[in-house]
Amino acid sequence: MPLALVKPGEINSIKHIGGRDTIRKRLETLGFVVGGVVTVVSAINGNVIVSIKDSRIAISREMANKIMV
C-alpha cells in the first residue's frame, strides 16, 4: 500500500520505492530505504509528514504514492 494511504500514528516498514532514478536517490538521501521503519505523523491537504530515523520530513502526496509499505 502507498505511504499516502497510511493513517497517522501507524508504524510501517518500507517494502519498495518506485519512480525514476533521480526520485529514488533523493528519497534515499532523506532516509527512505527498503526495510526502513517509517511512521506517518500527519497528513494535511495530501502532503504527508513522516518520522523516519529520528527526523520529521514533509513530502508531497505524489512522492508518498511512490513509497510502498
Phi and psi in radians as a Rosetta constraint file:
Dihedral C 1 N 2 CA 2 C 2 CIRCULARHARMONIC -1.180 0.35
Dihedral N 2 CA 2 C 2 N 3 CIRCULARHARMONIC 2.588 0.35
Dihedral C 2 N 3 CA 3 C 3 CIRCULARHARMONIC -1.022 0.35
Dihedral N 3 CA 3 C 3 N 4 CIRCULARHARMONIC -0.506 0.35
Dihedral C 3 N 4 CA 4 C 4 CIRCULARHARMONIC -1.116 0.35
Dihedral N 4 CA 4 C 4 N 5 CIRCULARHARMONIC -0.379 0.35
Dihedral C 4 N 5 CA 5 C 5 CIRCULARHARMONIC -1.676 0.35
Dihedral N 5 CA 5 C 5 N 6 CIRCULARHARMONIC -0.059 0.35
Dihedral C 5 N 6 CA 6 C 6 CIRCULARHARMONIC -1.316 0.35
Dihedral N 6 CA 6 C 6 N 7 CIRCULARHARMONIC 2.408 0.35
Dihedral C 6 N 7 CA 7 C 7 CIRCULARHARMONIC -1.370 0.35
Dihedral N 7 CA 7 C 7 N 8 CIRCULARHARMONIC 2.580 0.35
Dihedral C 7 N 8 CA 8 C 8 CIRCULARHARMONIC -0.994 0.35
Dihedral N 8 CA 8 C 8 N 9 CIRCULARHARMONIC 2.417 0.35
Dihedral C 8 N 9 CA 9 C 9 CIRCULARHARMONIC 1.678 0.35
Dihedral N 9 CA 9 C 9 N 10 CIRCULARHARMONIC -0.275 0.35
Dihedral C 9 N 10 CA 10 C 10 CIRCULARHARMONIC -1.368 0.35
Dihedral N 10 CA 10 C 10 N 11 CIRCULARHARMONIC 2.402 0.35
Dihedral C 10 N 11 CA 11 C 11 CIRCULARHARMONIC -1.785 0.35
Dihedral N 11 CA 11 C 11 N 12 CIRCULARHARMONIC 2.229 0.35
Dihedral C 11 N 12 CA 12 C 12 CIRCULARHARMONIC -2.357 0.35
Dihedral N 12 CA 12 C 12 N 13 CIRCULARHARMONIC 2.813 0.35
Dihedral C 12 N 13 CA 13 C 13 CIRCULARHARMONIC -1.845 0.35
Dihedral N 13 CA 13 C 13 N 14 CIRCULARHARMONIC 2.419 0.35
Dihedral C 13 N 14 CA 14 C 14 CIRCULARHARMONIC -1.338 0.35
Dihedral N 14 CA 14 C 14 N 15 CIRCULARHARMONIC 2.205 0.35
Dihedral C 14 N 15 CA 15 C 15 CIRCULARHARMONIC -1.755 0.35
Dihedral N 15 CA 15 C 15 N 16 CIRCULARHARMONIC -0.637 0.35
Dihedral C 15 N 16 CA 16 C 16 CIRCULARHARMONIC -2.756 0.35
Dihedral N 16 CA 16 C 16 N 17 CIRCULARHARMONIC 2.546 0.35
Dihedral C 16 N 17 CA 17 C 17 CIRCULARHARMONIC -2.166 0.35
Dihedral N 17 CA 17 C 17 N 18 CIRCULARHARMONIC 2.079 0.35
Dihedral C 17 N 18 CA 18 C 18 CIRCULARHARMONIC -1.729 0.35
Dihedral N 18 CA 18 C 18 N 19 CIRCULARHARMONIC -3.066 0.35
Dihedral C 18 N 19 CA 19 C 19 CIRCULARHARMONIC 1.800 0.35
Dihedral N 19 CA 19 C 19 N 20 CIRCULARHARMONIC 3.129 0.35
Dihedral C 19 N 20 CA 20 C 20 CIRCULARHARMONIC -1.207 0.35
Dihedral N 20 CA 20 C 20 N 21 CIRCULARHARMONIC 2.861 0.35
Dihedral C 20 N 21 CA 21 C 21 CIRCULARHARMONIC -0.988 0.35
Dihedral N 21 CA 21 C 21 N 22 CIRCULARHARMONIC -0.712 0.35
Dihedral C 21 N 22 CA 22 C 22 CIRCULARHARMONIC -1.124 0.35
Dihedral N 22 CA 22 C 22 N 23 CIRCULARHARMONIC -0.671 0.35
Dihedral C 22 N 23 CA 23 C 23 CIRCULARHARMONIC -1.196 0.35
Dihedral N 23 CA 23 C 23 N 24 CIRCULARHARMONIC -0.782 0.35
Dihedral C 23 N 24 CA 24 C 24 CIRCULARHARMONIC -1.085 0.35
Dihedral N 24 CA 24 C 24 N 25 CIRCULARHARMONIC -0.714 0.35
Dihedral C 24 N 25 CA 25 C 25 CIRCULARHARMONIC -1.163 0.35
Dihedral N 25 CA 25 C 25 N 26 CIRCULARHARMONIC -0.675 0.35
Dihedral C 25 N 26 CA 26 C 26 CIRCULARHARMONIC -1.110 0.35
Dihedral N 26 CA 26 C 26 N 27 CIRCULARHARMONIC -0.783 0.35
Dihedral C 26 N 27 CA 27 C 27 CIRCULARHARMONIC -1.130 0.35
Dihedral N 27 CA 27 C 27 N 28 CIRCULARHARMONIC -0.641 0.35
Dihedral C 27 N 28 CA 28 C 28 CIRCULARHARMONIC -1.105 0.35
Dihedral N 28 CA 28 C 28 N 29 CIRCULARHARMONIC -0.704 0.35
Dihedral C 28 N 29 CA 29 C 29 CIRCULARHARMONIC -1.175 0.35
Dihedral N 29 CA 29 C 29 N 30 CIRCULARHARMONIC -0.439 0.35
Dihedral C 29 N 30 CA 30 C 30 CIRCULARHARMONIC -1.435 0.35
Dihedral N 30 CA 30 C 30 N 31 CIRCULARHARMONIC -0.158 0.35
Dihedral C 30 N 31 CA 31 C 31 CIRCULARHARMONIC 1.917 0.35
Dihedral N 31 CA 31 C 31 N 32 CIRCULARHARMONIC 0.015 0.35
Dihedral C 31 N 32 CA 32 C 32 CIRCULARHARMONIC -1.482 0.35
Dihedral N 32 CA 32 C 32 N 33 CIRCULARHARMONIC 1.696 0.35
Dihedral C 32 N 33 CA 33 C 33 CIRCULARHARMONIC -2.203 0.35
Dihedral N 33 CA 33 C 33 N 34 CIRCULARHARMONIC 2.660 0.35
Dihedral C 33 N 34 CA 34 C 34 CIRCULARHARMONIC -1.049 0.35
Dihedral N 34 CA 34 C 34 N 35 CIRCULARHARMONIC 2.275 0.35
Dihedral C 34 N 35 CA 35 C 35 CIRCULARHARMONIC 1.657 0.35
Dihedral N 35 CA 35 C 35 N 36 CIRCULARHARMONIC -0.224 0.35
Dihedral C 35 N 36 CA 36 C 36 CIRCULARHARMONIC -1.265 0.35
Dihedral N 36 CA 36 C 36 N 37 CIRCULARHARMONIC 2.637 0.35
Dihedral C 36 N 37 CA 37 C 37 CIRCULARHARMONIC -1.674 0.35
Dihedral N 37 CA 37 C 37 N 38 CIRCULARHARMONIC 2.288 0.35
Dihedral C 37 N 38 CA 38 C 38 CIRCULARHARMONIC -2.326 0.35
Dihedral N 38 CA 38 C 38 N 39 CIRCULARHARMONIC 2.421 0.35
Dihedral C 38 N 39 CA 39 C 39 CIRCULARHARMONIC -2.147 0.35
Dihedral N 39 CA 39 C 39 N 40 CIRCULARHARMONIC 2.265 0.35
Dihedral C 39 N 40 CA 40 C 40 CIRCULARHARMONIC -1.384 0.35
Dihedral N 40 CA 40 C 40 N 41 CIRCULARHARMONIC 2.132 0.35
Dihedral C 40 N 41 CA 41 C 41 CIRCULARHARMONIC -1.504 0.35
Dihedral N 41 CA 41 C 41 N 42 CIRCULARHARMONIC -0.841 0.35
Dihedral C 41 N 42 CA 42 C 42 CIRCULARHARMONIC -2.805 0.35
Dihedral N 42 CA 42 C 42 N 43 CIRCULARHARMONIC 2.819 0.35
Dihedral C 42 N 43 CA 43 C 43 CIRCULARHARMONIC -2.311 0.35
Dihedral N 43 CA 43 C 43 N 44 CIRCULARHARMONIC 2.081 0.35
Dihedral C 43 N 44 CA 44 C 44 CIRCULARHARMONIC -2.244 0.35
Dihedral N 44 CA 44 C 44 N 45 CIRCULARHARMONIC 2.124 0.35
Dihedral C 44 N 45 CA 45 C 45 CIRCULARHARMONIC 0.895 0.35
Dihedral N 45 CA 45 C 45 N 46 CIRCULARHARMONIC 0.643 0.35
Dihedral C 45 N 46 CA 46 C 46 CIRCULARHARMONIC 1.583 0.35
Dihedral N 46 CA 46 C 46 N 47 CIRCULARHARMONIC -0.390 0.35
Dihedral C 46 N 47 CA 47 C 47 CIRCULARHARMONIC -1.409 0.35
Dihedral N 47 CA 47 C 47 N 48 CIRCULARHARMONIC 2.580 0.35
Dihedral C 47 N 48 CA 48 C 48 CIRCULARHARMONIC -2.129 0.35
Dihedral N 48 CA 48 C 48 N 49 CIRCULARHARMONIC 2.318 0.35
Dihedral C 48 N 49 CA 49 C 49 CIRCULARHARMONIC -1.842 0.35
Dihedral N 49 CA 49 C 49 N 50 CIRCULARHARMONIC 2.159 0.35
Dihedral C 49 N 50 CA 50 C 50 CIRCULARHARMONIC -2.139 0.35
Dihedral N 50 CA 50 C 50 N 51 CIRCULARHARMONIC 2.725 0.35
Dihedral C 50 N 51 CA 51 C 51 CIRCULARHARMONIC -1.903 0.35
Dihedral N 51 CA 51 C 51 N 52 CIRCULARHARMONIC 2.108 0.35
Dihedral C 51 N 52 CA 52 C 52 CIRCULARHARMONIC -2.511 0.35
Dihedral N 52 CA 52 C 52 N 53 CIRCULARHARMONIC 2.277 0.35
Dihedral C 52 N 53 CA 53 C 53 CIRCULARHARMONIC 0.873 0.35
Dihedral N 53 CA 53 C 53 N 54 CIRCULARHARMONIC 0.889 0.35
Dihedral C 53 N 54 CA 54 C 54 CIRCULARHARMONIC 1.048 0.35
Dihedral N 54 CA 54 C 54 N 55 CIRCULARHARMONIC 0.422 0.35
Dihedral C 54 N 55 CA 55 C 55 CIRCULARHARMONIC -2.280 0.35
Dihedral N 55 CA 55 C 55 N 56 CIRCULARHARMONIC 2.669 0.35
Dihedral C 55 N 56 CA 56 C 56 CIRCULARHARMONIC -1.873 0.35
Dihedral N 56 CA 56 C 56 N 57 CIRCULARHARMONIC 2.278 0.35
Dihedral C 56 N 57 CA 57 C 57 CIRCULARHARMONIC -2.310 0.35
Dihedral N 57 CA 57 C 57 N 58 CIRCULARHARMONIC 2.371 0.35
Dihedral C 57 N 58 CA 58 C 58 CIRCULARHARMONIC -1.737 0.35
Dihedral N 58 CA 58 C 58 N 59 CIRCULARHARMONIC 2.254 0.35
Dihedral C 58 N 59 CA 59 C 59 CIRCULARHARMONIC -2.279 0.35
Dihedral N 59 CA 59 C 59 N 60 CIRCULARHARMONIC 2.720 0.35
Dihedral C 59 N 60 CA 60 C 60 CIRCULARHARMONIC -1.282 0.35
Dihedral N 60 CA 60 C 60 N 61 CIRCULARHARMONIC 2.839 0.35
Dihedral C 60 N 61 CA 61 C 61 CIRCULARHARMONIC -1.073 0.35
Dihedral N 61 CA 61 C 61 N 62 CIRCULARHARMONIC -0.638 0.35
Dihedral C 61 N 62 CA 62 C 62 CIRCULARHARMONIC -1.051 0.35
Dihedral N 62 CA 62 C 62 N 63 CIRCULARHARMONIC -0.784 0.35
Dihedral C 62 N 63 CA 63 C 63 CIRCULARHARMONIC -1.190 0.35
Dihedral N 63 CA 63 C 63 N 64 CIRCULARHARMONIC -0.715 0.35
Dihedral C 63 N 64 CA 64 C 64 CIRCULARHARMONIC -1.111 0.35
Dihedral N 64 CA 64 C 64 N 65 CIRCULARHARMONIC -0.509 0.35
Dihedral C 64 N 65 CA 65 C 65 CIRCULARHARMONIC -1.269 0.35
Dihedral N 65 CA 65 C 65 N 66 CIRCULARHARMONIC -0.302 0.35
Dihedral C 65 N 66 CA 66 C 66 CIRCULARHARMONIC -1.510 0.35
Dihedral N 66 CA 66 C 66 N 67 CIRCULARHARMONIC -0.200 0.35
Dihedral C 66 N 67 CA 67 C 67 CIRCULARHARMONIC -1.771 0.35
Dihedral N 67 CA 67 C 67 N 68 CIRCULARHARMONIC 2.017 0.35
Dihedral C 67 N 68 CA 68 C 68 CIRCULARHARMONIC -1.718 0.35
Dihedral N 68 CA 68 C 68 N 69 CIRCULARHARMONIC 2.334 0.35
